[in-house]
Amino acid sequence: MKKISLIALFAALVMNVNATDIWTGSKHVSWSDGGLQIAAAQFANATAGQKIVVTYSDATDGIEFKVMNEHFDHLAGSREAAWIKDGGVFEQFLTQTAVDSLKLYGLEIIGANFTATKVELNDGKTLKDGITVWTGFFWADEWSTLELYRDGYCNVDFSKATAIRFYSEAAGTNYIINVKENWDPEGQIASQADMTDGEGYKELPLTDALRSRLANAGKWMIQFNKEQLNAFNVTDIVLVMSGTTGIDNTAAEAKAVKSFRNGQLVIEKSGKTYNALGVEMK
């Protein structure tokens, strides 16, 4: 059974006081019946670190989050192989890139078979410094693999990325972590042997070869094995940047002004201009 820490559970109970329903009803979601679509206006006040909470029933497969752009790309920071079963809730935490996309395009919640009954936008967590590729709670036990769609990192300027930090609540450092792009032997990108240990995270320093490999990977597969430790939550995957190459998670330092130009969302911050994905526009 997947779990969250007592601290995370307490925070969730407190944060739910600020829950905002953005959709209620009963919608059967499947590839044939279509997904649940929520307009961009519902995310006008969304901020990075908040979470979308989907209440569902009668699930037999998985859940996916997509933005309603031309290609219905996956929401940045969302998981591949996000399995759900029977009834419950699923939490999708928002990165800055995800927020900008939702404000521009809106959201589709899709999957093979479940019934959605409520969607909330709740307070969630404070993001780490850097560019968050994924944030949430993922239970790392025996050979547990967190699979991430490339939409979370495909627009990052990796030339300015110096490292990736894998944050967790592990009680120690003696656990296995593999970074892969597929299950083939040549799909291995890095392991814990390539990383250093920080306070609450393992850090993978990036070489030019690793930058290219990670930037071009079809997806990231972060595999964990607890070894002799108790199972633990993974909480954040963050790119450490050498300079300002995009809109990171420290938006409080300078207010971002958003507007539309030629039908596209444009974000101005600290004298620079960015597109909806947080990439600087020259």
N, C-alpha and C positions, 0 to 999 in steps of 0.2 A: 504493500500500500504506500502510495506517495504521501509525503508529509511536508509540512512547513515548520519552521522553528517557532518556539513560543513567542519570541519577539515579533516575528512576522505575523503570527496569529493575533497577538494583541493589537498590533498596528492595524491589521485588517479590520478588527472589530471597531476600533476607534474611527478609522477612515470611512467606514460605511455610514457614519452619521452624515457625511457629505455626499452621499450617493445621489446621482441624477439619472432618472429614467429617460432614455432617449428613444426607446421603443418598447411597447407592450402589446401583446396579442397572442396569436397562435399561428405559426407559419411552419408548414412542413417543408424542410429543406432537402433537396436531392438534386442530382445532376439533371434529371428530367423535369422536376417541378421548378427548378431554379432556386436562387439564393434569396436571402433577406437583404434588401437594399435600404441603406440609410443615407439621406441626403447630406451634403457637405455642411449645410447650415447648422446641423445638429452638433458639429464639432467646432463651431466658431470660437468657443472659449476653452478648447482643449489645450493642455500644456504637456510638455514632455515629463514623463514620470507617472502620469495618471494611467489608469488601466480601464480597459473595456471588459465588462463582466457579462458573459452570456449565460442565461439560464436556459437549460434544455431538458428534453425528456426523450425516451424511446430511441436513444442513439445506438447505432451498431457499427460505426466506422470512425471517421475522423472529422475534424473541423478545419476550415481554412478561412483566412482573412485576406480580402483583396480590395484594392482601390479601384474605383470605377473610371479609370482612364481608358484610353483607346485599346490597350492590350490587357486590361484587368490584371495588372501586375500584383504580385503578392505584397501585402503590407510589409514595409520594412520592419525587421525585428520579429517577424512571425515564424513559426516553426513548421517544418515539414514533419510528417508522421506525428501529428498532434492527435492522438487517439482519444476518443470519448466513448463511453458506454452507458447505457441505461439513462438515468437522470442525474443532474448535478449542475455545476457551474464551471465555466472555463474562463480564466483570466488572461487577457492579452495586454501586457504593459506597453506603453508608447515611448518610442524614441523620438528625438526631434524630427528626424526625417519622416517618421510615420505621421506625426502631427501635421506637418506641412502638407503631406499628400492628402490626408483626410480633409483638411480645410479646403483644398482645391478640388478634390474629386468625389469625396464621400466614400462610403464603405459598403462592400458586399460580404456577407457571411455565408459561406457555402460549404457543402460536404455531400457525402453519399446518402446519408439517411439519418435525420434527427428532426425533432420539432422544437423550434425556438419559441420561448414564451416571454422573455424579457431581455433587454439589453440596457446596461447601465454604463455611465461614464463616472468613475469614482476616483477619488484621490488615491495615490499609490505609494510612491517612494521618491526620495531625492536621488538623482542620478550622480554617478561618479564623474570626476573631471576627465575630459577627453571626448571622443566620439563613440557613443554607445551603439554597438552593433546589435546587441540583444540584452534585455533585462527582464527579470521575472523570478520564478522559483522553479528549479528543475532538480528532481530527486536523484542523486547519484548513489547508486548501490553497486550491484555487480554487473559490470560491463553495460552501463547505461549510456545511451548515445543521444545527445542533443543535436538535432539536424536543423540547419538554418538556411532559408532561401537566400539566394545571392542578392536580392533586393535590399538587404540590410547593409551591404558594403560595396555594391557595384559602382556607386557614384562618389566614393571616397578617393581623394588624391593620396594614393599610397606612397608617393615620393616623399611625403612629409611625415609618414608614420614611422615611429621609431620602435614600437613594441606593441604587443597585445597583452592585456592583462585578463586573466580568468579568475574572477572573484568567487569565493565560496565561503560557506560556514563550516568547513572541515575543521576538525579538532586538531589536526596535524598536517604535515606535508607529505607523508609517506603514502601517497596514493598514485595510481596510474592515470595519466591523461594523454590521449592521442588526438592529434588534429589531422583529419583526413578530408579528402574530397570524394572518395568512393571506397568501396570495399576491396578493390584490387590491391595486391601488394604494392604496386607503384602509386596507389592513391594516398599513401602515408605522407604527410607533410612535416610533422614534428611530433615530439613526445616530451615527457617531463625531463628527459635527459638533456634537452635543448633549452630548458627553462631555468630561471632563478626564482627563489622564494621571497615574497614580500609579505607585508602584514595583511593577511586575509586574501592573498592572491598568489598565483603563479604567473610569471612574466616571461613571454617569449620575445627576445630581442630579434629585430627584423633585419635581415641582410637584403641586398637587392634581389637575390634569387627568391627568397621567401616572399618579398613584397609582390613580385610578379606572379608567383604561384598562388598566393592567397587572392590577389585581385582578380585573377582569371579563373578561379575555381567555380565550377557550376553550382556548388553549395559547400557549406562548411559542416563537417561532422565532428563534433567534439565528444570523444568517448572517455568515460570515466570508469575506473574500478576502485572501489574503496579499500581493497587489500585488507589490512588488519584494523582499519579505522571503523567507527560506526558510520552508517550511511549519512549523507549530508546534502544540503541544498547548494546548488550553484546559483548565483544571483545576478552576475553581470559579465558581459564580454565587451571590453572597451579597448579601442585603439588609442594609444598614447601618441600625440602629435608633437612635432618639433616646433611648429609655428601655426599661425592662423590660416588654415586652408579651407575652412568651411565653418558652418555654424555648429559649435560643439554644445556641451551640456551646461555651460556656465553663462547662460543667457541673462542672468540677473545682473551681470556686470555692466551691460549696456542694453538699453531698450531697443528691441527690433521693431521696425516700422514696416508693415505689410501693405502692399497695394497691388492692383492689377494693371499690367501694361500689355497691350495687344492681346488681351485674353489670357495672359499668363500671370501666375502669382509671382511677385517680386518682393524680396525681403531686403531691407536696408538696415545695416547694423555697423556701428563704429566706422562709418564712412565708406563701407564696402557694400556691394550689391550681390545677392545670392538668388538662385532659383529655388523652386519649391523643394528640391532635394538637398538644399544646403550647400550646393556647389557654387563657388564664386564665379560671377559673370564678369568677364573682362571687357 
